[in-house]
């Protein structure tokens, strides 16, 4: 039976001793190293050969969230599975720990669950904690919103107001001839506008370009306007 080698980074020495004793009684795991300061842990992770399979990392060391950067160092230098330890659900710190490479976290008051979490981490079976999973989903949603806002600004910087009007007409299903008649311009001018649009957006067709902008939130029309357009089409 393989024995899981554990490193604990914890600045509460009494809790460190108690946790070490508890884990060493499990039979299939042993605490091979421990560090109580960020400096000592950083020096250990700088060693070429990893001494542990799983790292239990206190997020807060000497009243600073130094465990987050140490988790990244442990992951990058050793390839270790890092489990964060915390006294409370500090969601922002926990999320940043996952970004740094941690694979799980545990509230210290529920230390009796740690052996199972350590075994799952060592076997690469750890599931993301539900609270952290929700935090990650919210962060991804925020990043998606920022990405869309950036794309909208990028399009507004590229496309002129006239070109945007032309695309709006295309999105409504109007032909280039109809667009020319609507704006009292020549068909050749409409074709030039369309050519510029396709070049700027890198789209294969004007309909594809219009759809691209619609997906970003352009051309949103209320239900009453849509109804009027349908009535107009029927009367035509």
N, C-alpha and C positions, 0 to 999 in steps of 0.2 A: 504494500500500500504506500503510495506516494504521500509524504508529509508536506503540507502546505507551509511554506516559509513566510512569516509575517514580519513586517516592519511597522512599528507604531510611532507616529510623530505626534506628541501630546505634551503640552506644557504644565498640565496639572499632574504633579508627580504622584500624589495619592491615587488618583483615578488611573494613572498609567500602571501603577503596581497592581491594583485590583484587576484591571482588564487583562494584564499580562498573565496573572495567575489563573483567571477564568479561562482564557483561551488555551493555555498550556495543559489544562485538564481535559481537553476535547479528544485527545488521542490521535487525530489525523491532522493536527496543525501545531506549530510551535512558533513562538515569538523569538526570532533570531537577532533582532536589532531593535533599539528604540532611541529616539532623539527627542529632546525637550525644547530645543530652540531652532528657529529657522536657519540660522547660520550653520549649526551642526548638521542639519538635514541637507542643506544645500551642498555642503562639503562631501557628504556621503554619496549623494546622487552623482557627484562629479567623478566618482570612481568608475573605472572601466567595466568591472564585472558586477552585475546586480547581485545583491545578497538576499533578496526577498522576492517572492512571487506576487504577494498582495501587500499593498501599503494602506494602512489605516491612517488617514490624514486629518488632524484637527484643523478646521477652517481658520479659527482664531488662535493665533500664537502671539503671546505678549500683547494682547489687545489690538492686534492688527490682522487683517484677513490674509496673512502670508501663506496660508495653506493652499490658496488658489494657484499662485505661481509655482509653488513647490509641487503641486499635483501635475502641472504641465511638465516640469523638469523630470519628475519620476516617470512619467509616461514616455517622454521623448528620449531620455537617457537609458532607462532600463526596460521600457516596454511593459512596465508593471501595471497590474490592475489596481486602480486607486479607488478606495472607498472613503468618502468624506465623513467626518464626525462633527456633529454640531450639537449645541445645547438647545437650540430652538430652530424652527423652520425659517431660516433667513433666506427667503426665496431668491433674492437677487444674487447673493453670494453662492447659493447652491447652483443656480443656473450658470453663473460664470465658471464654476468648478467643472460642470459638464462640458462647457466650451473648451476648457483647458485640458480635458482628457479623462476626467473621472468617469466611472461607470455606474456608481451608486452612491447613496449617502444614508446615514443612519443617525437618528436622534440618540444621544448618549443615554438617556433614561431608559431606552429600550435595548440595552446592550445584550440582553439574553437572545436577541434575534441575530446578533452578529455572526455566530458560527455558520448558520445557514446561508447568510448573505456572502460570507467569505467563500464558502464551498461553491456557491453559484457563480461568483466572480471568477474563481480559479478555473471552473469548468466552462467559462464564457457563456453562462446561461442567465446572466443578470438581466432583469427587465427594468426599464426606466421607471422610477417611482412616479406614481400618478400625479402628485403635485408638481413635480419637475416637468413631467410630460406636458401638463397644461401650460406651465410657464413657457416651455419651448414652443408650443403651438402659438401662443400669444406673440412671442417674439418673431416667429416666422410670419405671422399675419402682419405685424408692424413693418417688417422688412419688405413684405410684398406690397404694402401700401406705399412705402417710400419709393420702391422700384417703379410703381405705376406713376407716381407723381413726377419722378424724374423723366420717365418716358413721355409724359404729357408735355412737360416743359420743353423737352428736346424737340418734339413735333412742332410745338408752337414757335420755336426758334427757327425751324426749317421751313415751315409752310406759311406762305403769305395769306392774308385774309381772303383774297380773291380765290386762291387755290383751295382754301378750306371751303368756300362757298361752292366751288365746282364739285369737290368731293361730296359735299352734303347733297347736292342734286343727284350725283351718281348713286349715292346710297339710297335715295328715294326712288331710284329706278328710271330716272330721266336719261334720254339719249343725248349724245353730244350736240345734235341738231337742236333739240329742245332747249338745252342749256344755252346755246348760242342765241336763240330767239328770246329766251328769258332775260338775258343780260345785255341784249342788243349789241352783240359782238359777232365777229365772223367765226365760222366753223374752224378755220385755220388757227385762230387765236385760242379756241377751246382746246384744240389738239396740242398746241404748244404748252398750254397750262398742264394738260394731262401728262405730257412728256416730262416736264419739269418735276411733277409730283412723283412719277414712277422712278425717276433718277434719284430724287432726294430720299425716298422711302425704301428704295430697293425692291419694289413690288413688281410682280410679273404682269399685273393687269390693274386697270382702274378700279374694278370691283374688289379686287384683293386689297388695294390701298384703302378703299372706303371701309371695308370690313376691319382692317387693321386699326383704323381710327375709332370705329364704333366700339371695338373691344376695349379701347382705352377710356371710353365714356363720352366720346364726342357724338354729336347727332342724336342725343337723347331727346325724344319728343314725348309729350304727354299723351294720354289716351284720347283727349278731345281732338288734338291735332291729327292723330292717326285716323280717327273717325272721319274728320273732314277730308283727309286725303283719299280715303276709301270712297266716300260719297262723290268726290270730284272725279275719281277714276271711273265710277259707274256712270256718271252723267256724261262723260266724254265718250 
